[in-house]
Amino acid sequence: RDKAESRVREGERKKRMINNSACYSYSYSELVIGWILVSLPLTIAFLPHDNLPVRIRPMSSLSSSSSAVDASLDATEDSGSDQSRTYRYASPFSPSGSSRPRIPSALIILNTPIRSSNEGGRLSGVLGALWEASSYRVCADGGANRLHDATVAVRGIGSESDDESHADYLPDMITGDLDSLRPDVHRYYEARGVSILRVEDQNFHDLDKSLMAVEKWVGTMSSSERNHDEKLNASSSAFIYGGFGGRFDQEMGCVNALFVWGKKDTFQQTTLALYDEETCAFALPGLPMKSEIRIRFPGESIESDEQTNKVGEGPTCGLIPIGGRCDNVRTTGLKWNLEGDIALEFGGLVSSSNRVIDEMVTVQASSPLLFTAEMIVKPSIIC
């Protein structure tokens, strides 16, 4: 009997020890959790807020919270002093002697018809103006045929023996897979020292191969070339002539190149734009960047312009959500400004036939857009 009572007492003692241990463990866990909850807010409160990164919501989550987009746009407005966060398009068609900073510019001529007239033996219209504004010129494969034939027609001479005016239209390079380059054109430019580079990789279009040449040119420009003139910008421009008017799939390939090549490090400070004689287009980035656009002829300025040879972007413009839905867009400088309350998307609103009324247009968009503008071509009349 004594042994039985002893076993009972021992069992009760062990049970009390287990219960006490559980109580102590539970209390210790509560203590740790409580310490974390109290100390974490205090730690965050004493961090230097100016050094905390700003998180931008992914585009996929923007549609579920328009207030997040509004907050991001407001934050971008507050950081307007940061020059690196602003994309700028400045018209390359400003008249000579204007205050627009001179920047190194490249011209790519695609294999599409060149519509130009004979004006004193020079190319005219948009292509003529872009040629004059550029310092490096590349023909994309058959684009060399187009340039050769157009410049021969411009000088109005059937024989190739007289190069007095034609020599002004020698490109720096012809590149591509060269399946469209005519043998006579190949011989003509090769004899005159033009670099001809065959790139047979069929994973890239001829435009891509031409942009590779421009990328190399931009990357190899010495600091002295960029800085010998105090008005020279650190940025550059690449004009792509002939991106419209052909097959629709080729047009879309050209538009896609704006977005693909615009992401490359070499082209971060380069304005890429498509042109023909009737329209131009360039890609605008999304948040956190904003865009500033200056065209040649905003509003009714073309009527008051004293230049007899009027070439440049006109006031009619559009904002195209070519890459997908853009939930929030705010603009200034347009006749019909967007206030951020309506999304741009195919199947919904597309801002076409809008109009530039101020000297500068600003755009803040939650995702990239394509900006388009008409081209004004009013050449002087040769009597």
C-alpha positions as CSV (number, residue, x, y, z in Angstrom):
1,R,0.0,0.0,0.0
2,D,2.8,2.4,0.8
3,K,4.4,1.7,-2.5
4,A,1.2,2.4,-4.4
5,E,0.7,5.7,-2.6
6,S,4.3,6.6,-3.4
7,R,3.8,5.9,-7.1
8,V,0.7,8.1,-7.2
9,R,2.5,11.0,-5.5
10,E,5.4,10.6,-8.0
11,G,3.0,10.7,-10.9
12,E,1.3,13.8,-9.7
13,R,4.7,15.5,-9.1
14,K,5.7,14.8,-12.7
15,K,2.4,16.0,-14.1
16,R,2.9,19.3,-12.2
17,M,6.4,19.6,-13.7
18,I,5.1,19.1,-17.2
19,N,2.3,21.7,-16.7
20,N,4.8,24.2,-15.3
21,S,7.2,23.6,-18.2
22,A,4.4,24.2,-20.8
23,C,3.4,27.4,-19.0
24,Y,6.9,28.7,-19.0
25,S,7.3,27.8,-22.8
26,Y,4.1,29.6,-23.7
27,S,5.1,32.6,-21.7
28,Y,8.5,32.8,-23.3
29,S,7.0,32.6,-26.8
30,E,4.7,35.4,-26.0
31,L,7.6,37.4,-24.8
32,V,9.6,37.0,-28.0
33,I,6.6,37.8,-30.2
34,G,5.8,40.9,-28.1
35,W,9.3,42.1,-28.3
36,I,9.3,41.9,-32.1
37,L,6.0,43.7,-32.5
38,V,7.2,46.5,-30.3
39,S,10.7,46.9,-31.5
40,L,10.1,46.6,-35.3
41,P,8.0,49.8,-35.7
42,L,10.5,51.7,-33.6
43,T,13.4,50.5,-35.8
44,I,11.6,51.6,-39.0
45,A,10.7,54.9,-37.5
46,F,14.3,55.8,-36.9
47,L,15.5,54.8,-40.4
48,P,16.5,57.7,-42.8
49,H,13.3,57.8,-45.0
50,D,15.1,59.7,-47.8
51,N,17.2,56.6,-48.5
52,L,14.3,54.1,-48.6
53,P,13.6,52.8,-52.2
54,V,10.3,53.6,-53.9
55,R,8.4,50.5,-55.0
56,I,6.5,50.7,-58.2
57,R,3.7,48.3,-58.6
58,P,4.0,45.8,-61.5
59,M,1.9,46.6,-64.6
60,S,-0.2,43.5,-64.0
61,S,-1.4,44.8,-60.7
62,L,-2.3,48.3,-61.8
63,S,-5.8,47.4,-63.0
64,S,-6.8,46.2,-59.5
65,S,-5.8,49.4,-57.8
66,S,-6.0,52.7,-59.7
67,S,-5.2,54.6,-56.5
68,A,-1.7,53.0,-56.6
69,V,-1.2,54.4,-60.1
70,D,-2.3,57.9,-59.0
71,A,0.1,57.8,-56.1
72,S,3.0,56.8,-58.4
73,L,2.1,59.6,-60.9
74,D,2.1,62.1,-58.0
75,A,5.5,60.8,-56.8
76,T,6.8,61.2,-60.4
77,E,5.6,64.8,-60.4
78,D,7.4,65.5,-57.2
79,S,10.7,64.2,-58.6
80,G,10.6,66.4,-61.7
81,S,14.0,67.9,-60.8
82,D,15.7,64.5,-61.6
83,Q,16.7,65.1,-65.2
84,S,17.6,61.4,-65.8
85,R,13.9,60.4,-65.2
86,T,12.6,62.5,-68.1
87,Y,12.5,61.3,-71.7
88,R,12.7,64.1,-74.2
89,Y,11.8,64.3,-77.9
90,A,13.1,67.5,-79.6
91,S,12.2,68.0,-83.2
92,P,15.2,67.4,-85.6
93,F,13.5,69.8,-88.1
94,S,14.2,73.0,-86.2
95,P,15.6,75.7,-88.6
96,S,19.4,76.2,-88.7
97,G,20.6,78.8,-86.3
98,S,17.9,77.9,-83.7
99,S,18.7,77.5,-80.0
100,R,18.0,73.7,-80.1
101,P,21.2,71.9,-78.9
102,R,23.1,70.1,-81.5
103,I,23.2,66.3,-80.8
104,P,24.9,63.5,-82.7
105,S,22.3,61.8,-84.9
106,A,22.2,58.7,-87.1
107,L,19.9,58.1,-90.1
108,I,18.7,54.6,-91.2
109,I,17.1,54.3,-94.7
110,L,14.9,51.3,-95.1
111,N,13.9,49.5,-98.3
112,T,10.8,51.5,-99.1
113,P,10.0,54.0,-101.9
114,I,11.6,57.4,-101.5
115,R,9.2,60.2,-102.6
116,S,11.3,63.2,-103.2
117,S,11.4,66.0,-105.8
118,N,14.1,67.7,-107.8
119,E,15.0,70.9,-105.9
120,G,18.3,72.3,-107.0
121,G,19.8,68.8,-107.2
122,R,19.1,68.0,-103.5
123,L,16.8,65.6,-101.7
124,S,13.8,67.4,-100.3
125,G,11.0,66.7,-97.9
126,V,11.4,64.7,-94.7
127,L,14.2,62.6,-96.0
128,G,16.2,65.6,-97.2
129,A,15.8,67.3,-93.8
130,L,16.8,64.1,-91.9
131,W,19.9,63.7,-94.1
132,E,21.0,67.2,-93.3
133,A,20.3,66.7,-89.6
134,S,22.3,63.4,-89.3
135,S,26.0,62.8,-89.0
136,Y,26.0,59.0,-89.6
137,R,23.9,57.3,-92.3
138,V,23.2,53.7,-92.8
139,C,21.2,52.0,-95.6
140,A,19.4,48.8,-94.6
141,D,20.1,46.4,-97.5
142,G,17.7,47.4,-100.3
143,G,17.5,50.9,-98.8
144,A,20.7,51.5,-100.7
145,N,18.9,50.9,-104.0
146,R,16.2,53.4,-103.0
147,L,18.8,56.1,-102.1
148,H,20.8,55.4,-105.2
149,D,17.8,55.7,-107.5
150,A,16.3,58.7,-105.7
151,T,19.5,60.7,-105.8
152,V,20.2,59.9,-109.4
153,A,16.7,61.0,-110.2
154,V,17.2,64.2,-108.1
155,R,20.2,65.3,-110.1
156,G,18.4,64.5,-113.3
157,I,21.4,62.8,-115.0
158,G,21.3,59.4,-116.5
159,S,25.1,58.9,-116.5
160,E,26.9,58.0,-113.3
161,S,30.1,59.7,-114.5
162,D,29.1,63.1,-113.0
163,D,29.3,62.8,-109.2
164,E,29.4,66.5,-108.3
165,S,26.0,66.4,-106.5
166,H,25.6,62.7,-106.1
167,A,28.7,62.5,-103.8
168,D,26.7,64.4,-101.2
169,Y,24.5,61.3,-100.7
170,L,27.0,58.6,-99.9
171,P,26.0,56.6,-96.8
172,D,28.5,55.6,-94.2
173,M,27.4,52.0,-94.3
174,I,25.2,49.5,-96.1
175,T,24.3,46.4,-94.0
176,G,21.9,43.5,-93.8
177,D,21.8,40.1,-95.4
178,L,22.2,42.0,-98.7
179,D,19.8,39.8,-100.6
180,S,18.1,42.9,-102.0
181,L,21.1,45.0,-102.8
182,R,21.5,45.2,-106.6
183,P,24.9,44.4,-108.1
184,D,25.2,47.7,-109.8
185,V,24.4,49.6,-106.6
186,H,26.8,47.4,-104.7
187,R,29.6,48.2,-107.2
188,Y,28.7,51.9,-107.2
189,Y,29.0,52.5,-103.5
190,E,31.9,50.1,-103.0
191,A,33.9,52.0,-105.6
192,R,33.3,55.2,-103.6
193,G,34.5,53.8,-100.2
194,V,31.2,53.0,-98.6
195,S,31.5,50.3,-96.0
196,I,29.3,47.3,-96.9
197,L,28.7,44.7,-94.2
198,R,26.9,41.4,-94.8
199,V,25.1,40.0,-91.6
200,E,23.5,36.7,-92.5
201,D,21.8,36.0,-89.1
202,Q,18.2,35.5,-90.0
203,N,17.1,35.9,-86.4
204,F,17.3,39.7,-86.9
205,H,15.6,42.0,-89.4
206,D,17.7,44.3,-91.6
207,L,16.5,47.2,-89.4
208,D,18.0,45.3,-86.4
209,K,21.2,44.9,-88.2
210,S,21.3,48.6,-89.1
211,L,20.6,49.5,-85.4
212,M,23.6,47.3,-84.5
213,A,25.7,49.5,-86.7
214,V,24.3,52.6,-85.0
215,E,24.8,51.1,-81.6
216,K,28.5,50.5,-82.4
217,W,28.7,54.1,-83.7
218,V,27.1,55.5,-80.6
219,G,29.3,53.4,-78.3
220,T,32.6,54.3,-80.1
221,M,32.0,58.1,-80.2
222,S,34.9,59.6,-78.3
223,S,34.4,61.9,-75.4
224,S,36.0,64.7,-77.5
225,E,33.3,64.3,-80.2
226,R,30.6,64.6,-77.5
227,N,32.2,67.5,-75.6
228,H,34.0,69.6,-78.1
229,D,30.9,71.9,-78.3
230,E,29.4,73.1,-75.1
231,K,26.0,72.9,-76.6
232,L,26.4,69.2,-77.5
233,N,24.0,67.0,-75.5
234,A,25.1,63.8,-73.9
235,S,22.1,62.1,-75.7
236,S,21.8,61.2,-79.4
237,S,19.1,60.5,-82.0
238,A,18.4,57.7,-84.5
239,F,16.1,58.5,-87.3
240,I,14.5,55.6,-89.1
241,Y,13.1,56.6,-92.5
242,G,10.7,54.4,-94.4
243,G,9.0,52.7,-91.4
244,F,5.5,53.2,-92.8
245,G,3.6,52.6,-96.1
246,G,4.6,49.1,-96.8
247,R,3.3,45.7,-95.6
248,F,1.5,46.0,-92.3
249,D,3.6,43.2,-90.7
250,Q,6.8,45.1,-91.6
251,E,5.3,48.3,-90.1
252,M,4.6,46.4,-86.8
253,G,8.2,45.1,-86.9
254,C,9.5,48.6,-87.1
255,V,7.3,49.7,-84.2
256,N,8.4,46.8,-82.2
257,A,12.0,47.8,-82.8
258,L,11.4,51.1,-81.1
259,F,10.4,49.3,-77.8
260,V,13.1,46.5,-78.1
261,W,16.0,48.7,-78.9
262,G,14.9,51.5,-76.6
263,K,15.5,49.2,-73.6
264,K,19.2,48.7,-74.5
265,D,21.7,50.5,-72.3
266,T,23.4,52.1,-75.4
267,F,20.0,53.6,-76.4
268,Q,18.9,54.8,-73.0
269,Q,19.8,58.4,-73.9
270,T,19.0,58.0,-77.6
271,T,15.7,59.1,-79.3
272,L,14.5,56.4,-81.7
273,A,11.8,57.6,-84.1
274,L,10.2,56.3,-87.3
275,Y,9.5,58.7,-90.2
276,D,8.1,58.9,-93.7
277,E,6.7,61.8,-95.6
278,E,3.3,61.7,-93.9
279,T,3.8,60.6,-90.3
280,C,6.3,60.0,-87.5
281,A,6.2,57.8,-84.3
282,F,8.3,57.2,-81.2
283,A,7.9,55.2,-78.0
284,L,7.2,57.0,-74.7
285,P,8.3,55.2,-71.5
286,G,6.0,54.4,-68.6
287,L,6.5,55.1,-64.9
288,P,8.7,56.2,-63.2
289,M,9.8,58.3,-66.2
290,K,7.8,61.1,-67.7
291,S,8.1,62.5,-71.2
292,E,8.5,66.0,-72.7
293,I,7.8,66.5,-76.4
294,R,8.6,69.5,-78.6
295,I,7.5,69.3,-82.2
296,R,8.3,71.6,-85.1
297,F,4.8,73.1,-85.7
298,P,2.5,73.1,-82.6
299,G,-0.9,74.8,-82.9
300,E,-1.1,77.3,-85.7
301,S,2.7,78.2,-85.7
302,I,3.1,76.9,-89.3
303,E,1.1,79.9,-90.5
304,S,3.4,82.4,-88.8
305,D,6.6,80.6,-89.6
306,E,8.8,82.7,-92.0
307,Q,10.7,79.7,-93.4
308,T,9.9,79.1,-97.0
309,N,10.8,75.4,-96.8
310,K,8.5,74.1,-94.1
311,V,9.3,70.5,-93.0
312,G,8.5,69.1,-89.6
313,E,6.0,67.5,-87.2
314,G,2.5,69.0,-87.4
315,P,0.0,69.5,-84.6
316,T,-2.2,66.5,-85.3
317,C,-1.1,63.7,-83.0
318,G,-2.1,60.5,-81.2
319,L,-1.3,58.4,-78.1
320,I,-1.5,54.7,-79.0
321,P,-1.5,51.9,-76.4
322,I,0.3,49.6,-78.8
323,G,1.9,47.4,-76.1
324,G,-1.2,46.8,-74.1
325,R,-3.6,48.5,-71.7
326,C,-2.4,51.8,-70.2
327,D,-4.4,52.3,-67.0
328,N,-3.5,55.9,-66.3
329,V,-2.3,58.7,-68.6
330,R,-2.0,62.4,-67.8
331,T,-1.0,65.0,-70.4
332,T,-0.5,68.7,-70.8
333,G,-0.2,70.8,-74.0
334,L,-2.8,69.0,-76.0
335,K,-6.2,70.3,-77.1
336,W,-7.9,67.3,-75.4
337,N,-5.7,66.5,-72.4
338,L,-6.0,63.2,-70.6
339,E,-6.6,63.5,-66.8
340,G,-5.8,60.0,-65.7
341,D,-9.4,58.9,-65.2
342,I,-9.8,56.8,-68.4
343,A,-7.5,53.9,-69.5
344,L,-6.1,53.7,-73.0
345,E,-6.6,50.3,-74.7
346,F,-7.6,48.6,-77.9
347,G,-11.3,47.8,-77.6
348,G,-11.6,51.0,-75.5
349,L,-10.2,54.5,-75.9
350,V,-7.4,55.3,-78.3
351,S,-6.3,58.9,-78.3
352,S,-6.2,59.6,-82.1
353,S,-6.6,62.9,-84.0
354,N,-5.6,64.9,-80.9
355,R,-3.8,68.2,-81.4
356,V,-0.7,69.8,-80.0
357,I,-1.4,73.4,-78.9
358,D,1.5,74.3,-76.7
359,E,5.3,74.4,-77.4
360,M,5.8,71.5,-75.1
361,V,3.7,68.4,-74.4
362,T,4.2,66.4,-71.2
363,V,3.0,62.8,-70.8
364,Q,3.0,60.7,-67.7
365,A,1.7,57.1,-68.3
366,S,1.5,54.0,-66.2
367,S,2.9,51.9,-69.1
368,P,4.7,52.7,-72.4
369,L,2.8,54.3,-75.3
370,L,3.4,55.2,-78.9
371,F,3.3,58.9,-79.8
372,T,2.4,59.7,-83.4
373,A,2.4,63.0,-85.2
374,E,1.6,64.1,-88.7
375,M,4.4,65.4,-90.9
376,I,4.1,68.8,-92.6
377,V,6.0,69.1,-95.9
378,K,5.6,72.5,-97.7
379,P,8.7,72.9,-99.8
380,S,9.6,76.2,-101.4
381,I,8.6,76.7,-105.0
382,I,11.4,76.7,-107.5
383,C,10.5,79.0,-110.5
